[in-house]
Amino acid sequence: MYPTGLIRAMIVFTTISAAIMELIDTSIVNVALSQISGNLGATIEDTSWVVTAYAIANVIIIPMTGFLQRYFGRKNYYLTSIIIFTIASYMCGNANNLWVLVTWRFIQGIGGGALLSTSQGILFDAFEPKKRAMASGIFGMGIVLGPTIGPTLGGLIVDNYSWPLIFDINIPFGILAAVLTITFIDRKEDELNINRSAIKIDYFAIAMLVLGIGSLQYVLEKGQAEDWFEDTNIRILTFTAIIGLGAFIWRQLNVALPIINLKVLKNRNLVASNVLTFVCGFGLFGSIFIFPVLVQRIMGYTPTEAGFSIVPGTIIGLFLMPIIGKTLGSGTPPIVYVIIGFVSFILHGYTSSLATIEAGQMWFAIPQVFRGVGTACLTVPLINQAVVGLAPKDMPSGIALTNMLRQLGGAFGIAMMNTFVTQRFAIHRTDLLTNTAANDPEMIQRITDSIQLFLSKGFNLLDAQKAAYRGLDGAITKQAYLLSYLDSFLLISIFFIATIPFLFMLRTQKTNKETLAKVAEESH
């Protein structure tokens, strides 16, 4: 018996709101990094761990949600996750130290991971199988809306209030979601008679997953700053990542009930779609992370201006999602949209890399539209494409891997963007300094003009000379960072171009309404 009327409406409201709240928190911090950095006395590079910690926790918990639902019961697990998310949000808002904030962001990500995948299963259970394609479309809009509305909301909060509110705002919504969950979401029949003694917790596999991904993320995040393998910690953690992930994979391939059924990767189509999903996550989260930092740090945007600059892409994505869902249901091959999405992301990276220091919000509208089109065209089609050719019993594992790799791609994207910008900055600064020879007439004239300007403001000659050279150094630094950020957008395009061969590995099977309904039914 499926819920109807007000009860169904409240279930839809609860699950979509919780999913959007979780996804907003993946990007809402991006526009506040500068303020958090200054307030807590940390560098921008260290402060990026506030974003990365949340993403890594998501990546770890998402593949385990199926097991955790079986062990605790879906409603219990969902409610507990909402409570963890809400408490962690409060603690983040009250953190007075960067690493305390990072710790609670990690815990918030553990709670938030369930709000995405479990919400999807609860939502689908509220609809008859023939209507689940529509539910999938509704959920897809949330996936597009969440990460992209985050910077806009974050900008409004940071400009008008202070950064702790970006976390505190979750508290009333979390309390409301908990009350609605208790009131309107029923337990499934198999939740009423859970035999936990028959469910074995694979602590070893969980420990290896956490150890492997955590170590790998640290290497990616800190490798550049620590001179890569010249640093002992980087060497140790690289080895730890290899051992941890290797042991986890071995364990999953040799136990009867794995946390993640990696054997489904024998399907070539699933491998190809997951590679493309990883790159999609890299492009989406990486670009949303780097864009606000670029326009605030280099071009002087306020957080609100940075957030609203992303809005055109969000609007386009929301407009396209129901159209894409409808045409997929009518039999349009998903590969068509995947190709359009790839081309759009390549154009997004390329056009963004053409920005100048004077670029305004309107200039960035076209690159953001490309990003919105790319996100909309890749999200649902790749989920559907991932399960083409899989047996019904393997579909949940296939979809879990797809969700995990999207988040993992995002986490890697953020870490690699930081590393890449640091590396390119050193190169560009060296190149720019090479072009500022002391005997260059243009440089001499610029310094002379600057000295005269400071002298006219009452500086003595020595202080005017020092101020002129500081100004020149600041201009070189600013230009070097601009070129580095623009290079990072090109890196996104290069990643998409490099994985184009995987498009030819995808099966081009059409997806009709019955298939979509079956995918939705099996996904939870």
Secondary structure, 3 states (H helix, E strand, C coil): CCCCHHHHHHHHHHHHHHHHHHHHCCCCCHHHHHHHHHHHCCCHHHHCHHHHHHHHHHHHHHHHHHHHHHHHCHHHHHHHHHHHHHHHHHHHHCCCCHHHHHHHHHHHHHHHHHHHHHHHHHHHHCCCHHHHHHHHHHHHHHHHHHHHHHHHHHHHHHHHCCCCHHHHCHHHHHHHHHHHHHHHCCCCHHHCCCCHHHCCCCHHHHHHHHHHHHHHHHHHHHCCCCCHHHCHHHHHHHHHHHHHHHHHHHHHHCCCCCCCCHHHHHCHHHHHHHHHHHHHHHHHHHHHHHHHHHHHHCCCCCHHHHHHCCHHHHHHHHHHHHHHHHHHHECCCHHHHHHHHHHHHHHHHHHHCCCCCCCCCCCCHHHHHHHHHHHHHHHHHHHHHHCCCCCHHHHHHHHHHHHHHHHHHHHHHHHHHHHHHHHHHHHHHHHHHHCCCCCCHHHHHHHHHHHHHHHHCCCCHHHHHHHHHHHHHHHHHHHHHHHHHHHHHHHHHHHHHHCHHHHHHCCCCCCEHHHHHHHHHHCC
